[in-house]
Amino acid sequence: MAIRSFTLPESTQEKVLELLSEISLPRDYQSYDWGNDSWKTGFRDIVRLECTMIDAAKRNCITKEHLLQIARWGGHPSQDKITCRDRIELPLYVDGTYADWVESNPMKGIKVLAPQMIYFGKVYQSKLLRFAMPWEYGAIDKRLCRVFGRGDPASQHTELLSLKVEYNGSRWDLKYQQAEWPAEYGTWIQILRMIVNELNQPGTPCPHPELMYARGLRKKGVWECADVEMALFSFASKVIGASR
């Protein structure tokens, strides 16, 4: 199996290892629950979106309809306002393999996407990358940032990121403009890659549903970045629930 490269400060690596010693990501992965997606359903909507987005990204022909599919899945609050170029340029794949910058500069994907769309912001751009290349990317959202970022002391568990959330009187959101973006999205991907390397040591297989194998999206038991993100999202959901 491939070993992902990552570059993180030693202090962050220590926090990640401490976190991994406290939690069970295989268990959290199996308890993931969003919309129609659960382990029991085979993550069927996630599988559908991965198949759709991987194909579109390999052909570099992502369109507004692809954005809307992701928006519907994620519960985007302003789907009717989403606008973008007729064809979104996102050269993740080159000649059937990954573009060089995917490994060396993971935040570049966000920089490429941002000028091409409106009302499809940082969280949804990260979801697009996650579905288009689940082996190397994971999403980031307000729930993960409440637990692993800054701004919600009641829910913060382990500060891995300097991304900030803020409460607007009715709900939490990622702070709209912050200097740490998109660099800290790159940090998040490095964290996911480090965890992938740790989990893919013998003895901690990822319990993928069989549908993922049937569609050729995963190798048996091998953790990928999107799998780790799903498990951490599940863990964060439990932390936030307990903090209310």
PyRosetta script that sets phi, psi and omega in degrees:
from pyrosetta import init, pose_from_sequence

init()
pose = pose_from_sequence("MAIRSFTLPESTQEKVLELLSEISLPRDYQSYDWGNDSWKTGFRDIVRLECTMIDAAKRNCITKEHLLQIARWGGHPSQDKITCRDRIELPLYVDGTYADWVESNPMKGIKVLAPQMIYFGKVYQSKLLRFAMPWEYGAIDKRLCRVFGRGDPASQHTELLSLKVEYNGSRWDLKYQQAEWPAEYGTWIQILRMIVNELNQPGTPCPHPELMYARGLRKKGVWECADVEMALFSFASKVIGASR")
pose.set_psi(1, 151.1)
pose.set_omega(1, -177.2)
pose.set_phi(2, -71.8)
pose.set_psi(2, 143.6)
pose.set_omega(2, 173.5)
pose.set_phi(3, -100.4)
pose.set_psi(3, 118.0)
pose.set_omega(3, -179.9)
pose.set_phi(4, -74.2)
pose.set_psi(4, 140.0)
pose.set_omega(4, 174.2)
pose.set_phi(5, -85.8)
pose.set_psi(5, 147.9)
pose.set_omega(5, 177.5)
pose.set_phi(6, -152.2)
pose.set_psi(6, 153.2)
pose.set_omega(6, 177.9)
pose.set_phi(7, -132.3)
pose.set_psi(7, 107.3)
pose.set_omega(7, -178.9)
pose.set_phi(8, -134.8)
pose.set_psi(8, 147.5)
pose.set_omega(8, 173.0)
pose.set_phi(9, -57.9)
pose.set_psi(9, 149.2)
pose.set_omega(9, -179.1)
pose.set_phi(10, -59.1)
pose.set_psi(10, -35.7)
pose.set_omega(10, 180.0)
pose.set_phi(11, -63.7)
pose.set_psi(11, -38.0)
pose.set_omega(11, 178.3)
pose.set_phi(12, -69.5)
pose.set_psi(12, -41.4)
pose.set_omega(12, 177.7)
pose.set_phi(13, -59.1)
pose.set_psi(13, -40.6)
pose.set_omega(13, 179.2)
pose.set_phi(14, -63.9)
pose.set_psi(14, -40.5)
pose.set_omega(14, 177.8)
pose.set_phi(15, -64.3)
pose.set_psi(15, -40.3)
pose.set_omega(15, 179.2)
pose.set_phi(16, -62.9)
pose.set_psi(16, -46.0)
pose.set_omega(16, -179.3)
pose.set_phi(17, -64.5)
pose.set_psi(17, -37.7)
pose.set_omega(17, 177.4)
pose.set_phi(18, -65.0)
pose.set_psi(18, -41.7)
pose.set_omega(18, 177.5)
pose.set_phi(19, -60.0)
pose.set_psi(19, -45.5)
pose.set_omega(19, -178.4)
pose.set_phi(20, -64.4)
pose.set_psi(20, -27.8)
pose.set_omega(20, 178.7)
pose.set_phi(21, -74.5)
pose.set_psi(21, -18.3)
pose.set_omega(21, -175.7)
pose.set_phi(22, -96.0)
pose.set_psi(22, -25.3)
pose.set_omega(22, -169.7)
pose.set_phi(23, -122.4)
pose.set_psi(23, 167.7)
pose.set_omega(23, 177.7)
pose.set_phi(24, -118.2)
pose.set_psi(24, 98.6)
pose.set_omega(24, -178.5)
pose.set_phi(25, -68.0)
pose.set_psi(25, -33.5)
pose.set_omega(25, 173.2)
pose.set_phi(26, -58.3)
pose.set_psi(26, -42.4)
pose.set_omega(26, 178.4)
pose.set_phi(27, -66.0)
pose.set_psi(27, -43.1)
pose.set_omega(27, -179.9)
pose.set_phi(28, -66.2)
pose.set_psi(28, -36.8)
pose.set_omega(28, 177.0)
pose.set_phi(29, -60.0)
pose.set_psi(29, -43.8)
pose.set_omega(29, -178.7)
pose.set_phi(30, -72.0)
pose.set_psi(30, -18.1)
pose.set_omega(30, 178.8)
pose.set_phi(31, -96.9)
pose.set_psi(31, 5.6)
pose.set_omega(31, 177.7)
pose.set_phi(32, -58.2)
pose.set_psi(32, 137.3)
pose.set_omega(32, -177.0)
pose.set_phi(33, -150.5)
pose.set_psi(33, 113.3)
pose.set_omega(33, 177.1)
pose.set_phi(34, -149.3)
pose.set_psi(34, 117.3)
pose.set_omega(34, -179.9)
pose.set_phi(35, 58.6)
pose.set_psi(35, -123.8)
pose.set_omega(35, 177.8)
pose.set_phi(36, -85.8)
pose.set_psi(36, 0.4)
pose.set_omega(36, -172.9)
pose.set_phi(37, -97.5)
pose.set_psi(37, 117.2)
pose.set_omega(37, 171.3)
pose.set_phi(38, -148.1)
pose.set_psi(38, 167.0)
pose.set_omega(38, 179.3)
pose.set_phi(39, -61.4)
pose.set_psi(39, -37.6)
pose.set_omega(39, -178.6)
pose.set_phi(40, -65.3)
pose.set_psi(40, -31.8)
pose.set_omega(40, 178.4)
pose.set_phi(41, -85.8)
pose.set_psi(41, -0.9)
pose.set_omega(41, -178.5)
pose.set_phi(42, 77.0)
pose.set_psi(42, 20.4)
pose.set_omega(42, -176.3)
pose.set_phi(43, 48.9)
pose.set_psi(43, 49.4)
pose.set_omega(43, -168.0)
pose.set_phi(44, -63.7)
pose.set_psi(44, -38.1)
pose.set_omega(44, 178.6)
pose.set_phi(45, -72.1)
pose.set_psi(45, -37.4)
pose.set_omega(45, 175.8)
pose.set_phi(46, -61.8)
pose.set_psi(46, -44.4)
pose.set_omega(46, 178.4)
pose.set_phi(47, -59.9)
pose.set_psi(47, -45.2)
pose.set_omega(47, 180.0)
pose.set_phi(48, -61.2)
pose.set_psi(48, -45.5)
pose.set_omega(48, -178.8)
pose.set_phi(49, -67.2)
pose.set_psi(49, -38.7)
pose.set_omega(49, 177.2)
pose.set_phi(50, -61.4)
pose.set_psi(50, -47.0)
pose.set_omega(50, -179.5)
pose.set_phi(51, -60.3)
pose.set_psi(51, -43.7)
pose.set_omega(51, -178.6)
pose.set_phi(52, -66.1)
pose.set_psi(52, -47.8)
pose.set_omega(52, -174.3)
pose.set_phi(53, -74.9)
pose.set_psi(53, -35.8)
pose.set_omega(53, 176.7)
pose.set_phi(54, -61.6)
pose.set_psi(54, -45.0)
pose.set_omega(54, 178.9)
pose.set_phi(55, -61.5)
pose.set_psi(55, -45.9)
pose.set_omega(55, -179.7)
pose.set_phi(56, -64.6)
pose.set_psi(56, -41.2)
pose.set_omega(56, -179.4)
pose.set_phi(57, -67.4)
pose.set_psi(57, -38.3)
pose.set_omega(57, 178.4)
pose.set_phi(58, -63.3)
pose.set_psi(58, -30.8)
pose.set_omega(58, 177.5)
pose.set_phi(59, -92.5)
pose.set_psi(59, -1.1)
pose.set_omega(59, -177.9)
pose.set_phi(60, 50.1)
pose.set_psi(60, 50.3)
pose.set_omega(60, -179.0)
pose.set_phi(61, -136.5)
pose.set_psi(61, 51.3)
pose.set_omega(61, 176.1)
pose.set_phi(62, -75.7)
pose.set_psi(62, 134.8)
pose.set_omega(62, -176.5)
pose.set_phi(63, -125.9)
pose.set_psi(63, 179.3)
pose.set_omega(63, 178.4)
pose.set_phi(64, -60.1)
pose.set_psi(64, -35.8)
pose.set_omega(64, 179.8)
pose.set_phi(65, -60.7)
pose.set_psi(65, -36.1)
pose.set_omega(65, 176.9)
pose.set_phi(66, -65.6)
pose.set_psi(66, -41.9)
pose.set_omega(66, 177.7)
pose.set_phi(67, -61.2)
pose.set_psi(67, -41.1)
pose.set_omega(67, -178.4)
pose.set_phi(68, -66.9)
pose.set_psi(68, -35.4)
pose.set_omega(68, 176.7)
pose.set_phi(69, -61.8)
pose.set_psi(69, -43.5)
pose.set_omega(69, 178.5)
pose.set_phi(70, -67.6)
pose.set_psi(70, -39.9)
pose.set_omega(70, 179.6)
pose.set_phi(71, -62.4)
pose.set_psi(71, -42.3)
pose.set_omega(71, 178.6)
pose.set_phi(72, -64.3)
pose.set_psi(72, -42.2)
pose.set_omega(72, 179.2)
pose.set_phi(73, -61.7)
pose.set_psi(73, -42.7)
pose.set_omega(73, -175.4)
pose.set_phi(74, -83.8)
pose.set_psi(74, -8.7)
pose.set_omega(74, -177.4)
pose.set_phi(75, 76.2)
pose.set_psi(75, 37.2)
pose.set_omega(75, 179.3)
pose.set_phi(76, -55.2)
pose.set_psi(76, 129.3)
pose.set_omega(76, -173.9)
pose.set_phi(77, -76.7)
pose.set_psi(77, -13.4)
pose.set_omega(77, -176.0)
pose.set_phi(78, -134.4)
pose.set_psi(78, 53.9)
pose.set_omega(78, -174.4)
pose.set_phi(79, -62.1)
pose.set_psi(79, -32.3)
pose.set_omega(79, -177.8)
pose.set_phi(80, -71.9)
pose.set_psi(80, -12.7)
pose.set_omega(80, -179.4)
pose.set_phi(81, -95.4)
pose.set_psi(81, -8.7)
pose.set_omega(81, -176.3)
pose.set_phi(82, -65.7)
pose.set_psi(82, 126.7)
pose.set_omega(82, 174.5)
pose.set_phi(83, -132.9)
pose.set_psi(83, 154.5)
pose.set_omega(83, -178.8)
pose.set_phi(84, -163.4)
pose.set_psi(84, 174.8)
pose.set_omega(84, 174.3)
pose.set_phi(85, -65.5)
pose.set_psi(85, 157.0)
pose.set_omega(85, 179.9)
pose.set_phi(86, -57.7)
pose.set_psi(86, -41.3)
pose.set_omega(86, 175.5)
pose.set_phi(87, -131.3)
pose.set_psi(87, 123.0)
pose.set_omega(87, -176.6)
pose.set_phi(88, -85.7)
pose.set_psi(88, 126.4)
pose.set_omega(88, 179.9)
pose.set_phi(89, -83.3)
pose.set_psi(89, 118.2)
pose.set_omega(89, 178.1)
pose.set_phi(90, -149.4)
pose.set_psi(90, 85.4)
pose.set_omega(90, -174.8)
pose.set_phi(91, -80.1)
pose.set_psi(91, 62.9)
pose.set_omega(91, 178.0)
pose.set_phi(92, -68.4)
pose.set_psi(92, -36.2)
pose.set_omega(92, -176.1)
pose.set_phi(93, -112.3)
pose.set_psi(93, 137.6)
pose.set_omega(93, 177.7)
pose.set_phi(94, -133.2)
pose.set_psi(94, 120.0)
pose.set_omega(94, 179.1)
pose.set_phi(95, 53.1)
pose.set_psi(95, 41.7)
pose.set_omega(95, 174.8)
pose.set_phi(96, 82.2)
pose.set_psi(96, 2.1)
pose.set_omega(96, 178.1)
pose.set_phi(97, -132.0)
pose.set_psi(97, 179.2)
pose.set_omega(97, -177.2)
pose.set_phi(98, -73.2)
pose.set_psi(98, 142.2)
pose.set_omega(98, 171.1)
pose.set_phi(99, -63.4)
pose.set_psi(99, 148.7)
pose.set_omega(99, -176.4)
pose.set_phi(100, -57.6)
pose.set_psi(100, -36.2)
pose.set_omega(100, -174.1)
pose.set_phi(101, -72.2)
pose.set_psi(101, -15.9)
pose.set_omega(101, 179.8)
pose.set_phi(102, -57.8)
pose.set_psi(102, -42.8)
pose.set_omega(102, -179.8)
pose.set_phi(103, -80.5)
pose.set_psi(103, -44.6)
pose.set_omega(103, -171.2)
pose.set_phi(104, -83.1)
pose.set_psi(104, -25.3)
pose.set_omega(104, -174.0)
pose.set_phi(105, -146.4)
pose.set_psi(105, 68.2)
pose.set_omega(105, -171.7)
pose.set_phi(106, -61.8)
pose.set_psi(106, -24.6)
pose.set_omega(106, -179.7)
pose.set_phi(107, -74.4)
pose.set_psi(107, -10.8)
pose.set_omega(107, -179.0)
pose.set_phi(108, -59.5)
pose.set_psi(108, -33.2)
pose.set_omega(108, 179.1)
pose.set_phi(109, -56.7)
pose.set_psi(109, -41.1)
pose.set_omega(109, 178.2)
pose.set_phi(110, -65.6)
pose.set_psi(110, -42.9)
pose.set_omega(110, -179.6)
pose.set_phi(111, -62.6)
pose.set_psi(111, -35.0)
pose.set_omega(111, 178.7)
pose.set_phi(112, -70.8)
pose.set_psi(112, -40.4)
pose.set_omega(112, -175.3)
pose.set_phi(113, -75.0)
pose.set_psi(113, -40.9)
pose.set_omega(113, -167.9)
pose.set_phi(114, -52.7)
pose.set_psi(114, -44.8)
pose.set_omega(114, -177.1)
pose.set_phi(115, -73.3)
pose.set_psi(115, -8.4)
pose.set_omega(115, -172.1)
pose.set_phi(116, -97.0)
pose.set_psi(116, 0.9)
pose.set_omega(116, -174.2)
pose.set_phi(117, -151.6)
pose.set_psi(117, 154.6)
pose.set_omega(117, 178.6)
pose.set_phi(118, -127.5)
pose.set_psi(118, 142.2)
pose.set_omega(118, -177.7)
pose.set_phi(119, 62.0)
pose.set_psi(119, 23.8)
pose.set_omega(119, 171.4)
pose.set_phi(120, -132.5)
pose.set_psi(120, 78.1)
pose.set_omega(120, -165.3)
pose.set_phi(121, -82.0)
pose.set_psi(121, -160.5)
pose.set_omega(121, -169.1)
pose.set_phi(122, -58.1)
pose.set_psi(122, -43.2)
pose.set_omega(122, -179.3)
pose.set_phi(123, -62.6)
pose.set_psi(123, -45.6)
pose.set_omega(123, -176.9)
pose.set_phi(124, -75.3)
pose.set_psi(124, -29.6)
pose.set_omega(124, 172.7)
pose.set_phi(125, -63.5)
pose.set_psi(125, -38.3)
pose.set_omega(125, 177.4)
pose.set_phi(126, -67.8)
pose.set_psi(126, -33.7)
pose.set_omega(126, 176.2)
pose.set_phi(127, -66.2)
pose.set_psi(127, -40.1)
pose.set_omega(127, 178.4)
pose.set_phi(128, -58.6)
pose.set_psi(128, -47.9)
pose.set_omega(128, 178.5)
pose.set_phi(129, -61.0)
pose.set_psi(129, -40.6)
pose.set_omega(129, -179.0)
pose.set_phi(130, -61.2)
pose.set_psi(130, -42.5)
pose.set_omega(130, -179.8)
pose.set_phi(131, -76.8)
pose.set_psi(131, -31.6)
pose.set_omega(131, -178.3)
pose.set_phi(132, -75.2)
pose.set_psi(132, -27.2)
pose.set_omega(132, 179.7)
pose.set_phi(133, -149.9)
pose.set_psi(133, 72.4)
pose.set_omega(133, -173.5)
pose.set_phi(134, -65.6)
pose.set_psi(134, -17.6)
pose.set_omega(134, -179.7)
pose.set_phi(135, -73.3)
pose.set_psi(135, -26.1)
pose.set_omega(135, -174.2)
pose.set_phi(136, -119.2)
pose.set_psi(136, -9.9)
pose.set_omega(136, -175.8)
pose.set_phi(137, -131.3)
pose.set_psi(137, 155.4)
pose.set_omega(137, 169.9)
pose.set_phi(138, -139.7)
pose.set_psi(138, 160.1)
pose.set_omega(138, 179.6)
pose.set_phi(139, -81.8)
pose.set_psi(139, 162.8)
pose.set_omega(139, 169.8)
pose.set_phi(140, -129.2)
pose.set_psi(140, 143.1)
pose.set_omega(140, -179.8)
pose.set_phi(141, -150.4)
pose.set_psi(141, -179.8)
pose.set_omega(141, -174.7)
pose.set_phi(142, -64.7)
pose.set_psi(142, -32.6)
pose.set_omega(142, -178.5)
pose.set_phi(143, -66.4)
pose.set_psi(143, -45.9)
pose.set_omega(143, 177.7)
pose.set_phi(144, -63.9)
pose.set_psi(144, -38.3)
pose.set_omega(144, -178.7)
pose.set_phi(145, -73.8)
pose.set_psi(145, -27.0)
pose.set_omega(145, 175.1)
pose.set_phi(146, -65.3)
pose.set_psi(146, -31.9)
pose.set_omega(146, -176.1)
pose.set_phi(147, -95.6)
pose.set_psi(147, -35.0)
pose.set_omega(147, -175.6)
pose.set_phi(148, -114.8)
pose.set_psi(148, 1.3)
pose.set_omega(148, 178.1)
pose.set_phi(149, -117.6)
pose.set_psi(149, -144.1)
pose.set_omega(149, -174.9)
pose.set_phi(150, -125.2)
pose.set_psi(150, 154.2)
pose.set_omega(150, 170.4)
pose.set_phi(151, 118.3)
pose.set_psi(151, -18.4)
pose.set_omega(151, 179.4)
pose.set_phi(152, -127.0)
pose.set_psi(152, 82.6)
pose.set_omega(152, -176.1)
pose.set_phi(153, -56.6)
pose.set_psi(153, -30.7)
pose.set_omega(153, -177.2)
pose.set_phi(154, -69.2)
pose.set_psi(154, -27.2)
pose.set_omega(154, -175.9)
pose.set_phi(155, -107.0)
pose.set_psi(155, -18.1)
pose.set_omega(155, -175.5)
pose.set_phi(156, -59.8)
pose.set_psi(156, 129.1)
pose.set_omega(156, 178.9)
pose.set_phi(157, -107.7)
pose.set_psi(157, -55.2)
pose.set_omega(157, 179.7)
pose.set_phi(158, -139.1)
pose.set_psi(158, 118.5)
pose.set_omega(158, -178.8)
pose.set_phi(159, -79.8)
pose.set_psi(159, 102.9)
pose.set_omega(159, 177.2)
pose.set_phi(160, -104.1)
pose.set_psi(160, -19.1)
pose.set_omega(160, -174.8)
pose.set_phi(161, -132.6)
pose.set_psi(161, 154.1)
pose.set_omega(161, 175.1)
pose.set_phi(162, -96.5)
pose.set_psi(162, 6.6)
pose.set_omega(162, 175.4)
pose.set_phi(163, -62.9)
pose.set_psi(163, 140.0)
pose.set_omega(163, -173.8)
pose.set_phi(164, -111.3)
pose.set_psi(164, 142.9)
pose.set_omega(164, 169.7)
pose.set_phi(165, -110.9)
pose.set_psi(165, 157.7)
pose.set_omega(165, 177.0)
pose.set_phi(166, -142.0)
pose.set_psi(166, 150.8)
pose.set_omega(166, -179.3)
pose.set_phi(167, -99.1)
pose.set_psi(167, 125.1)
pose.set_omega(167, -174.6)
pose.set_phi(168, -98.0)
pose.set_psi(168, 12.6)
pose.set_omega(168, -179.8)
pose.set_phi(169, 106.2)
pose.set_psi(169, -21.8)
pose.set_omega(169, 178.4)
pose.set_phi(170, -133.2)
pose.set_psi(170, -23.2)
pose.set_omega(170, -179.5)
pose.set_phi(171, -158.5)
pose.set_psi(171, 163.3)
pose.set_omega(171, 174.8)
pose.set_phi(172, -87.7)
pose.set_psi(172, 144.9)
pose.set_omega(172, 174.9)
pose.set_phi(173, -144.1)
pose.set_psi(173, 156.9)
pose.set_omega(173, 168.5)
pose.set_phi(174, -65.6)
pose.set_psi(174, 134.0)
pose.set_omega(174, 177.9)
pose.set_phi(175, -53.1)
pose.set_psi(175, 132.9)
pose.set_omega(175, -170.4)
pose.set_phi(176, -60.4)
pose.set_psi(176, -54.3)
pose.set_omega(176, 179.7)
pose.set_phi(177, -118.0)
pose.set_psi(177, 124.8)
pose.set_omega(177, 175.2)
pose.set_phi(178, -150.4)
pose.set_psi(178, 138.5)
pose.set_omega(178, -174.0)
pose.set_phi(179, -62.1)
pose.set_psi(179, -21.8)
pose.set_omega(179, -177.0)
pose.set_phi(180, -73.3)
pose.set_psi(180, -12.5)
pose.set_omega(180, -179.9)
pose.set_phi(181, -99.0)
pose.set_psi(181, 135.2)
pose.set_omega(181, 7.5)
pose.set_phi(182, -96.6)
pose.set_psi(182, 7.8)
pose.set_omega(182, -176.8)
pose.set_phi(183, -57.5)
pose.set_psi(183, -39.3)
pose.set_omega(183, -178.5)
pose.set_phi(184, -72.8)
pose.set_psi(184, -19.3)
pose.set_omega(184, 169.8)
pose.set_phi(185, -67.1)
pose.set_psi(185, -39.1)
pose.set_omega(185, 174.1)
pose.set_phi(186, -60.2)
pose.set_psi(186, -39.4)
pose.set_omega(186, 176.5)
pose.set_phi(187, -62.2)
pose.set_psi(187, -41.8)
pose.set_omega(187, 179.3)
pose.set_phi(188, -59.6)
pose.set_psi(188, -42.6)
pose.set_omega(188, 178.8)
pose.set_phi(189, -65.1)
pose.set_psi(189, -38.9)
pose.set_omega(189, 176.9)
pose.set_phi(190, -62.7)
pose.set_psi(190, -38.0)
pose.set_omega(190, 177.6)
pose.set_phi(191, -64.7)
pose.set_psi(191, -46.0)
pose.set_omega(191, 178.2)
pose.set_phi(192, -59.3)
pose.set_psi(192, -41.0)
pose.set_omega(192, -179.4)
pose.set_phi(193, -66.7)
pose.set_psi(193, -38.6)
pose.set_omega(193, 176.4)
pose.set_phi(194, -62.0)
pose.set_psi(194, -44.6)
pose.set_omega(194, -179.4)
pose.set_phi(195, -65.2)
pose.set_psi(195, -38.8)
pose.set_omega(195, 174.8)
pose.set_phi(196, -54.7)
pose.set_psi(196, -47.7)
pose.set_omega(196, 179.9)
pose.set_phi(197, -60.9)
pose.set_psi(197, -41.0)
pose.set_omega(197, -179.6)
pose.set_phi(198, -66.8)
pose.set_psi(198, -44.0)
pose.set_omega(198, -175.8)
pose.set_phi(199, -73.9)
pose.set_psi(199, -26.0)
pose.set_omega(199, -177.9)
pose.set_phi(200, -83.9)
pose.set_psi(200, 11.1)
pose.set_omega(200, 167.1)
pose.set_phi(201, -73.0)
pose.set_psi(201, 156.9)
pose.set_omega(201, -178.5)
pose.set_phi(202, -55.4)
pose.set_psi(202, 136.2)
pose.set_omega(202, 172.2)
pose.set_phi(203, 108.0)
pose.set_psi(203, -7.4)
pose.set_omega(203, -179.9)
pose.set_phi(204, -130.5)
pose.set_psi(204, 63.6)
pose.set_omega(204, -178.6)
pose.set_phi(205, -69.3)
pose.set_psi(205, 150.3)
pose.set_omega(205, 174.8)
pose.set_phi(206, -81.2)
pose.set_psi(206, 128.3)
pose.set_omega(206, -178.2)
pose.set_phi(207, -84.2)
pose.set_psi(207, 62.7)
pose.set_omega(207, 179.8)
pose.set_phi(208, -59.3)
pose.set_psi(208, 146.1)
pose.set_omega(208, 169.0)
pose.set_phi(209, -68.4)
pose.set_psi(209, 152.3)
pose.set_omega(209, -174.9)
pose.set_phi(210, -60.8)
pose.set_psi(210, -27.4)
pose.set_omega(210, -179.1)
pose.set_phi(211, -59.3)
pose.set_psi(211, -33.4)
pose.set_omega(211, 179.5)
pose.set_phi(212, -66.9)
pose.set_psi(212, -35.2)
pose.set_omega(212, 176.6)
pose.set_phi(213, -72.5)
pose.set_psi(213, -39.7)
pose.set_omega(213, -179.1)
pose.set_phi(214, -61.6)
pose.set_psi(214, -33.3)
pose.set_omega(214, -179.8)
pose.set_phi(215, -90.6)
pose.set_psi(215, 1.7)
pose.set_omega(215, 177.8)
pose.set_phi(216, 72.8)
pose.set_psi(216, 24.1)
pose.set_omega(216, -176.5)
pose.set_phi(217, -89.3)
pose.set_psi(217, -22.3)
pose.set_omega(217, -178.1)
pose.set_phi(218, -138.9)
pose.set_psi(218, 158.7)
pose.set_omega(218, 170.2)
pose.set_phi(219, -98.8)
pose.set_psi(219, 147.0)
pose.set_omega(219, -172.0)
pose.set_phi(220, -51.4)
pose.set_psi(220, 116.8)
pose.set_omega(220, 173.7)
pose.set_phi(221, 75.6)
pose.set_psi(221, -2.7)
pose.set_omega(221, -174.0)
pose.set_phi(222, -88.2)
pose.set_psi(222, 122.3)
pose.set_omega(222, 177.5)
pose.set_phi(223, -72.1)
pose.set_psi(223, 141.2)
pose.set_omega(223, 172.2)
pose.set_phi(224, -124.3)
pose.set_psi(224, 167.5)
pose.set_omega(224, -174.9)
pose.set_phi(225, -56.7)
pose.set_psi(225, -42.8)
pose.set_omega(225, -179.3)
pose.set_phi(226, -64.9)
pose.set_psi(226, -33.2)
pose.set_omega(226, 177.5)
pose.set_phi(227, -64.4)
pose.set_psi(227, -44.3)
pose.set_omega(227, 179.0)
pose.set_phi(228, -63.3)
pose.set_psi(228, -43.7)
pose.set_omega(228, 178.6)
pose.set_phi(229, -60.1)
pose.set_psi(229, -41.9)
pose.set_omega(229, 178.5)
pose.set_phi(230, -61.0)
pose.set_psi(230, -42.9)
pose.set_omega(230, 179.8)
pose.set_phi(231, -65.3)
pose.set_psi(231, -41.3)
pose.set_omega(231, 179.3)
pose.set_phi(232, -69.0)
pose.set_psi(232, -34.9)
pose.set_omega(232, 174.7)
pose.set_phi(233, -61.8)
pose.set_psi(233, -43.0)
pose.set_omega(233, 178.2)
pose.set_phi(234, -62.9)
pose.set_psi(234, -44.3)
pose.set_omega(234, 177.2)
pose.set_phi(235, -61.3)
pose.set_psi(235, -45.6)
pose.set_omega(235, -179.5)
pose.set_phi(236, -61.6)
pose.set_psi(236, -38.1)
pose.set_omega(236, 179.1)
pose.set_phi(237, -60.9)
pose.set_psi(237, -39.8)
pose.set_omega(237, 178.7)
pose.set_phi(238, -68.6)
pose.set_psi(238, -39.8)
pose.set_omega(238, 178.8)
pose.set_phi(239, -62.3)
pose.set_psi(239, -45.5)
pose.set_omega(239, -179.3)
pose.set_phi(240, -65.3)
pose.set_psi(240, -40.0)
pose.set_omega(240, 177.2)
pose.set_phi(241, -61.2)
pose.set_psi(241, -39.5)
pose.set_omega(241, -178.7)
pose.set_phi(242, -73.2)
pose.set_psi(242, -24.0)
pose.set_omega(242, -175.1)
pose.set_phi(243, -86.4)
pose.set_psi(243, -10.9)
pose.set_omega(243, -177.7)
pose.set_phi(244, -72.8)
pose.dump_pdb("model.pdb")
